[in-house]
Each structure stands twice: as structure tokens, then as C-alpha cells.
Amino acid sequence: MTEATTTAPESAGSNAEWRDRYASAVMNTFGTPSRVLVRGSGMRVWDADGAEYLDLLAGIAVNCLGHAHPAVVDAVSTQLATLGHVSNFFTTPAQVRLAEELITLSLPGAEPGASRVFLANSGTEANEGALKIARRHGSSSRPRVLALEQAFHGRTMGALAMTHKAAYREPFEPLPGGIEFVPVGDVSALRDAMGPDVAALIVEPIQGEAGVRPLPDGYLEAARALTRDAGALLIIDEVQTGMGRAGAWMAHHILAPGIVPDVVTLAKGLGGGMPIGAVVATGQAAELLGPGQHGTTFGGNPVSASAALAVIDTLRSEGLLARAASLGERWAAELAKVPGVTAARGLGLLIGVALDPAVGPASGIAEDLARAGFIVNAPRDDTLRLAPPLILSDEDADAFTTELSALLAARLASASEGAATTAGSHD
């Protein structure tokens, strides 16, 4: 795929027309979108002008089975035609079955019968729930919660308080207090910060917004030991990295096999495109939120729960965890060889492609790739993020590598010509 393929318009209106309407009707929290997507099937989406794209972002790691996967469509359609919403005054079989599955998948080493699940609507809500568990654990004697520098845990007020980037935080201060940040991967700094007044430590096993950076070897094991010794909770945010994205059910199962956190948070790929999040807790942490202390109207509704069950069944039956691990390893190795790429970081099908400054900002490269028919994004100015559906084929992965190679080669050549011209002007 060397350029976006254009077919007949897919909707009543062009990209430009819909963007104008967006700008006059939707709050400007994301900026005006570059394209208006109207249809998706498998690995591909189409915009309002009929251009086709290979989706290598999957709604930022959400559409793990691609677009309009039959298992998800069938599960949602059947459940919605049967029972769509019941509120939290009642439960449904789908909600209970999903909670049972998530305990097994998230905390396989936990004591049987000691874990519980709270179902929410998103990742930021899941992390809000985890923070409330930390507060209940800490009470007045443990007022401090530790998070990592470069962390991203969401944009609601509690989750935002645990998010490090100043540009996200400062417009909304004062934020909930008691959150402190420690350097990423620095065990000594974590040891110095830890103490009997710490309620919890929250970490992402792979920091996505920081440029897809896995925590260094041994860090999660050290974090588990230090939190246990201090009587603090260990919360692992698997919102982006869970549900097979990293090549296992949870990224921490690969990075630190055998450790059992107190709390795991999930969302994104869990629903395969339907809005759902989860807090999975074990031991004392599973009992800290009592009746009336937390809630949600839509969380755990049977439609989203049914979608999540379909996702889990499909990931299992199609062997997509092993597929993500093997394809991701090969693809990252190939991407790392591309001139203009300095590294390919991550696990499974969550890959950060680090770029040589000579090729220019990653945002510009992402836009060039979109014009060529490939959707990626740039979480940092020096990094492209790849988080495709786990159904990605070798052929589609290789097509992207070929396009990226050609694009970066042209940029490197242009930079070299510019440098030569500048040098000649000083002779």
C-alpha cells in the first residue's frame, strides 16, 4: 500500500464537510480531526472521501480483534436484543461470568476465592477505582500514593493526579493530594520513597504515552517486595497492555512472571471496541470498597460484558496471544533495521518506533503515513506508536515496514542534501 486507495464516498458528506460540522458542534478537546472515518472491516477503515487505511493503531489498542469482528458483532447484537441495561440494582450472567474470567486471567497466582472485580466504563474510571481502594487502605495513617515519572493513568481528576505530564495536570490544579512521583526504573529511589505512610504504588508495565517503554528487568519484582514489606498495595495499570496486547494476558506476566499485584486495572482491548473497564483486586484490597463507597450506572452492563466475553473467547480460540508475541518480536526486529529508526521498543503488538532526529518530528511522519494509507500515532515527538489489531497479518506488517523505509529514506536524503547545501554556502 503506497498511497491511500480512494473509492466512492462512504457517507453523505466529505471529510472537509464533516470536519467543519465537528468544529462547530464538538468541544475542542482533541483538536479538529484530520479525517472522518465512516466504516471498518478487519484491519481496514475508510474515511468519508472513500480513502482506505490499514489501521495500525486500533483506536489506541482498543480494537484488538479489528473492526466488525463477527464474534463481537454477534455477542453485542444478541445481548442487546435480549437485555441491554439493568443498572447496579441487579446483576446479569454476563457480568458474573466476566468477573470470574478476569480474576483467572489477571491474577492466576492469587489465592483462590480471594479476588473480586469492579466493572467500569473506561481505563481512567478503572484507575479512579484503584485510587479509591488505595485511599481506603491508607485511611489517615497512609496518606501517600506513589506513581512513576512519565506515567499516564487517565484524565479524570484522581487518575490525572497520578499522571505525570505537567501539561495535562496544571490546567486542573489543585488535584487530589498525596500523590508523589519517583523516577522510572530506579529501585533505590523507590526504596527511599517507600515507608509505612505509603498506601500504594501504581505502575504501568509498559509506559505507552512515554514512548512505549517497558519497565526494566527486575523493577516489578523489586516493587512487589518493597510494597509488601511496607504494607502498601501494588497496583498495576494494564489498561493499554492487557488482554493479549503484549503477547500474554497481562504484560506483567511476561515482565515479572510469578508476582501477584494487589490490584490490576484493565480497559481498552477488553471490550474489543465496546466501552468497558475493570478493577481486579485480591486479598485485603478486594474487600476495601463496601456498599455505597463506589459505583457506576453503566459499568458492567450486559452488552459490554458480552462483548468482553466474546473477545476473551476469540483470543483463546484463535491463538492470538502467541500470535501477538511471535509477530511482534519479528516485526520489531525488522523495524529496528530501518535506516532512520534508532530502536523498536515494546512487547508483542505494542511497539514504539524511535526515530532519528534527522527524519523530523514523528507527528509529521505519522501524517505522511496516513496519506500513504497507514494509521499510526506519535505519543512523543521522537516516537511512532504501533498498536494494531491482534489479527494483523505478516503481509500487512511487512507492507508498513516497506512504506516506512521508503518514507524515512526520502527524509534522510533530503536532510543530507540540505546539510550539503548549507556546508557549500560557507565554503
Secondary structure, DSSP 8 states (H G I E B T S, - for coil): --S-EE-S-SSSS-HHHHHHHHHHHS-SSS---S--EEEEEBTEEEETT-EEEEESSHHHHT-TT-BS-HHHHHHHHHHHHH-----TTS--HHHHHHHHHHHHHH-TTS-TT-EEEEEESSHHHHHHHHHHHHHHHHTTT--EEEEETT----SSHHHHHT---HHHHGGG-S--S-EEEE-TT-HHHHHHH--TTEEEEEE-SEETTTTSEE--TTHHHHHHHHHHHHT-EEEEE-TTTTTTTTSSSSHHHHHSTT---SEEEE-GGGGTTS--EEEEEEGGGGGS--TTSS--SSTT-HHHHHHHHHHHHHHHHTTHHHHHHHHHHHHHHHHHTSTTEEEEEEETTEEEEEE-GGG--HHHHHHHHHHTTEE-EEEETTEEEE---TT--HHHHHHHHHHHHHHHHHHHHHHHHHHHHHHHHT-
